[in-house]
């Protein structure tokens, strides 16, 4: 039977427990989350237990990465359920701070990562990566893990965090975990809970369109033509707007095209279905 993880809400409590593990010569992994957990998050916990002796998960819906018109208030929350799932996966400690702990009165620092943050989400959600980089920098500094794990479903975010950790000389290994998918191929996401039954059935078209587009790119078809065709298929099925279907370099996030792709390319998509924004990416 899984042991329920301890929940701490202050940086001092978090550091006290991590220091005790370190004093015993043990390694610590961290899985930052915004809660509303699914198998994708839990797979990162299990991966963390392969790389370390203990896993800390954070649960914090970060207001700094939401624009005023976005879904901060509606974002799904459920700490009790999340704690149960984390315990079953082997997590021993949850850091669940209040906003006042993360952003006390007078907080005025922001971490900005140029380059890999520029295209795609950087254009569509200009506030997003600054909010992500700032909160992740704080979490890594607060916990001091040996390794921190993030899902490849948010691939551009993973690159931003890797670059931030490298540039700031943070003593932590950043590891990406494979995207976990539903039986029909849809990438797991907390926001999938917003989908109606009809929308959920339509959403299954995203991995189908992406897989077929990737095959066309591998066959040497021109990038722009493949992108346009994939976007048109999604729009015809009821998605809209389609924010992007674009191929980028998987290390630098440089835009690719117009000719055939080279090694290391990834195809990225973001599209709205009703009030839900779905994102995904596939290696080419």
C-alpha positions as CSV (number, residue, x, y, z in Angstrom):
1,X,0.0,0.0,0.0
2,X,1.4,3.4,-1.0
3,X,2.3,5.8,1.7
4,X,0.6,9.2,1.5
5,X,3.2,11.9,0.8
6,X,3.9,14.7,3.2
7,X,2.7,18.1,2.2
8,X,4.8,21.2,3.0
9,X,3.9,24.8,2.2
10,X,7.0,26.8,3.1
11,X,10.4,27.0,1.6
12,X,12.0,26.3,5.0
13,X,10.0,23.0,5.5
14,X,11.0,21.9,1.9
15,X,14.6,22.6,2.5
16,X,14.6,20.9,5.8
17,X,13.5,17.6,4.4
18,X,15.7,17.8,1.3
19,X,18.7,18.6,3.6
20,X,17.9,15.5,5.7
21,X,18.0,13.3,2.6
22,X,21.2,14.9,1.4
23,X,22.8,14.3,4.8
24,X,22.1,10.6,4.3
25,X,23.9,10.7,1.0
26,X,20.7,10.3,-1.1
27,X,19.7,11.9,-4.4
28,X,16.6,14.0,-4.9
29,X,14.5,14.5,-8.0
30,X,11.8,17.1,-8.5
31,X,8.7,17.1,-10.7
32,X,7.2,20.6,-11.0
33,X,3.4,20.6,-11.7
34,X,0.4,22.8,-11.7
35,X,-1.7,19.9,-10.3
36,X,-4.7,18.3,-12.0
37,X,-2.4,15.4,-12.5
38,X,-2.6,12.6,-15.1
39,X,-0.5,9.7,-16.2
40,X,2.0,12.0,-17.9
41,X,2.9,13.6,-14.6
42,X,3.0,10.3,-12.8
43,X,5.4,8.9,-15.4
44,X,7.8,11.6,-14.5
45,X,7.6,10.7,-10.9
46,X,8.5,7.1,-11.8
47,X,11.3,8.3,-14.0
48,X,12.6,10.4,-11.1
49,X,12.7,7.3,-8.9
50,X,15.0,5.6,-11.4
51,X,17.4,8.6,-11.3
52,X,17.1,9.5,-7.6
53,X,16.2,8.1,-4.1
54,X,13.4,10.5,-3.4
55,X,10.9,12.5,-5.5
56,X,9.5,15.9,-4.6
57,X,6.5,17.1,-6.6
58,X,5.4,20.7,-6.5
59,X,1.8,21.7,-7.0
60,X,1.4,25.4,-7.8
61,X,-0.9,27.0,-10.4
62,X,1.5,29.8,-11.4
63,X,-0.3,33.1,-12.1
64,X,2.8,34.6,-13.8
65,X,2.4,32.4,-16.9
66,X,-1.3,33.3,-17.5
67,X,-2.4,36.4,-19.4
68,X,-5.4,38.3,-17.9
69,X,-7.8,36.7,-20.5
70,X,-6.5,33.1,-20.0
71,X,-7.9,30.4,-17.7
72,X,-6.1,30.9,-14.4
73,X,-9.3,30.9,-12.4
74,X,-10.8,28.0,-14.3
75,X,-7.7,25.8,-14.3
76,X,-8.6,22.5,-12.7
77,X,-7.5,22.0,-9.1
78,X,-7.8,19.1,-6.7
79,X,-5.0,18.7,-4.2
80,X,-6.5,15.7,-2.4
81,X,-6.7,13.6,-5.6
82,X,-3.3,14.8,-6.7
83,X,-1.7,13.8,-3.4
84,X,-3.3,10.3,-3.6
85,X,-2.0,9.8,-7.2
86,X,1.5,11.0,-6.3
87,X,1.7,8.7,-3.3
88,X,0.7,5.7,-5.5
89,X,3.5,6.7,-7.9
90,X,6.1,6.8,-5.1
91,X,6.4,10.5,-4.5
92,X,7.3,11.2,-0.8
93,X,7.0,15.0,-0.5
94,X,4.7,17.6,-2.1
95,X,5.6,21.3,-2.0
96,X,2.3,23.2,-2.3
97,X,3.0,26.9,-1.6
98,X,0.5,29.7,-1.7
99,X,0.9,32.6,-4.1
100,X,2.2,34.8,-1.3
101,X,5.1,32.3,-0.7
102,X,6.2,32.3,-4.3
103,X,5.5,36.0,-5.0
104,X,5.6,38.0,-1.8
105,X,4.8,41.7,-1.7
106,X,7.3,43.6,-3.6
107,X,8.4,40.7,-5.8
108,X,10.0,42.3,-8.9
109,X,12.3,39.8,-10.6
110,X,11.6,38.1,-13.9
111,X,13.7,35.5,-15.7
112,X,13.7,35.9,-19.5
113,X,15.2,33.3,-21.9
114,X,15.9,34.6,-25.4
115,X,16.2,32.4,-28.5
116,X,14.3,29.2,-28.0
117,X,11.4,31.0,-26.4
118,X,10.9,33.3,-29.4
119,X,8.7,31.4,-31.9
120,X,5.4,29.5,-31.5
121,X,4.2,29.8,-27.9
122,X,6.5,32.9,-27.5
123,X,4.5,34.6,-30.2
124,X,1.1,33.4,-29.3
125,X,1.5,33.7,-25.5
126,X,4.2,36.4,-24.9
127,X,3.9,36.3,-21.1
128,X,4.1,32.6,-20.9
129,X,7.8,31.6,-20.9
130,X,8.8,34.5,-18.7
131,X,6.4,33.2,-16.1
132,X,7.5,29.6,-16.6
133,X,11.3,30.4,-16.4
134,X,10.8,32.6,-13.3
135,X,8.7,30.0,-11.3
136,X,10.9,27.1,-12.3
137,X,14.1,29.0,-11.4
138,X,12.5,29.6,-8.0
139,X,11.4,26.0,-7.5
140,X,14.8,24.6,-8.4
141,X,16.5,27.1,-6.1
142,X,14.0,26.4,-3.3
143,X,14.4,22.6,-3.5
144,X,17.9,22.1,-4.8
145,X,17.2,18.8,-6.6
146,X,19.9,16.7,-8.4
147,X,17.5,16.2,-11.3
148,X,14.3,17.8,-12.4
149,X,11.8,16.2,-14.9
150,X,9.5,17.8,-17.4
151,X,7.3,16.3,-20.1
152,X,8.2,16.5,-23.8
153,X,4.5,17.3,-24.6
154,X,5.5,20.9,-23.7
155,X,8.7,20.5,-25.8
156,X,9.5,24.2,-26.3
157,X,9.1,24.8,-22.5
158,X,11.5,21.9,-21.9
159,X,14.1,23.7,-24.2
160,X,13.5,27.0,-22.4
161,X,14.1,25.4,-19.0
162,X,17.2,23.5,-20.2
163,X,18.7,26.8,-21.6
164,X,17.8,28.7,-18.4
165,X,19.5,26.1,-16.2
166,X,22.6,26.0,-18.4
167,X,22.9,29.8,-18.6
168,X,22.4,30.3,-14.9
169,X,24.7,27.5,-13.9
170,X,22.0,25.8,-11.9
171,X,23.4,22.6,-10.4
172,X,20.6,20.4,-11.6
173,X,20.1,18.0,-14.5
174,X,17.0,18.8,-16.6
175,X,15.4,15.6,-18.0
176,X,12.6,15.3,-20.5
177,X,10.1,12.5,-20.2
178,X,8.3,11.1,-23.3
179,X,4.8,12.4,-24.1
180,X,2.1,10.1,-22.6
181,X,-0.9,9.6,-24.8
182,X,-4.5,8.4,-24.5
183,X,-5.5,5.2,-26.3
184,X,-6.4,7.1,-29.4
185,X,-3.1,9.0,-29.4
186,X,-4.3,12.4,-28.0
187,X,-1.5,13.8,-25.8
188,X,-2.5,13.8,-22.1
189,X,-3.1,17.3,-20.7
190,X,-4.9,18.7,-17.7
191,X,-6.8,21.0,-20.0
192,X,-8.4,18.0,-21.8
193,X,-10.9,18.0,-18.9
194,X,-12.4,21.1,-20.6
195,X,-13.5,19.1,-23.7
196,X,-17.1,18.1,-24.1
197,X,-17.7,14.5,-25.2
198,X,-18.2,15.6,-28.8
199,X,-15.0,17.8,-28.7
200,X,-13.1,14.9,-27.2
201,X,-14.0,12.7,-30.1
202,X,-12.9,15.4,-32.6
203,X,-9.6,16.0,-30.6
204,X,-8.5,12.5,-31.6
205,X,-7.8,13.9,-35.1
206,X,-4.8,15.9,-33.9
207,X,-2.5,12.9,-33.5
208,X,-3.8,11.4,-36.8
209,X,-3.0,14.6,-38.7
210,X,0.3,15.0,-37.0
211,X,1.4,11.4,-37.7
212,X,0.5,11.7,-41.4
213,X,2.2,15.1,-41.7
214,X,5.4,13.7,-40.2
215,X,5.3,10.8,-42.7
216,X,5.0,13.3,-45.5
217,X,7.9,15.3,-44.2
218,X,10.0,12.2,-43.9
219,X,9.2,11.4,-47.5
220,X,10.8,14.7,-48.5
221,X,7.7,16.8,-49.3
222,X,8.1,20.6,-48.9
223,X,7.6,21.8,-45.4
224,X,5.3,24.7,-46.1
225,X,3.0,22.5,-48.2
226,X,2.8,19.8,-45.4
227,X,2.1,22.5,-42.8
228,X,-0.6,24.1,-44.8
229,X,-2.3,20.8,-45.5
230,X,-2.3,19.7,-41.9
231,X,-3.7,23.1,-40.7
232,X,-6.4,22.9,-43.4
233,X,-7.5,19.4,-42.3
234,X,-7.8,20.6,-38.7
235,X,-9.8,23.7,-39.7
236,X,-12.1,21.6,-41.8
237,X,-12.8,19.3,-38.8
238,X,-13.9,22.2,-36.6
239,X,-10.7,23.4,-35.0
240,X,-10.2,27.1,-35.0
241,X,-8.3,29.1,-34.8
242,X,-5.3,26.9,-35.6
243,X,-2.5,28.9,-34.0
244,X,0.3,27.1,-35.9
245,X,1.4,23.9,-37.5
246,X,5.1,24.4,-38.0
247,X,8.4,22.5,-38.3
248,X,11.3,23.8,-36.2
249,X,14.7,22.6,-35.3
250,X,14.5,20.4,-32.2
251,X,17.5,22.0,-30.5
252,X,17.4,25.7,-31.5
253,X,13.7,26.2,-32.3
254,X,14.8,27.8,-35.6
255,X,12.0,27.8,-38.2
256,X,12.5,25.2,-41.0
257,X,11.5,25.5,-44.6
258,X,10.6,25.8,-47.4
259,X,12.4,22.7,-48.6
260,X,12.5,19.2,-47.1
261,X,13.4,18.7,-43.4
262,X,16.8,17.7,-42.1
263,X,17.8,15.7,-39.0
264,X,16.5,16.8,-35.7
265,X,13.3,18.5,-36.9
266,X,10.1,18.5,-34.9
267,X,6.5,19.4,-36.0
268,X,4.5,21.5,-33.6
269,X,0.8,22.2,-33.5
270,X,-1.5,24.4,-31.4
271,X,-5.2,24.6,-32.2
272,X,-8.4,25.6,-30.4
273,X,-11.3,23.3,-30.1
274,X,-14.2,25.2,-28.6
275,X,-12.7,26.9,-25.5
276,X,-9.8,24.4,-25.2
277,X,-6.4,25.0,-26.7
278,X,-4.6,21.7,-27.6
279,X,-0.8,21.5,-28.2
280,X,1.4,18.7,-29.4
281,X,4.7,18.0,-31.1
282,X,6.2,15.1,-33.0
283,X,9.8,14.3,-33.8
284,X,10.4,14.1,-37.6
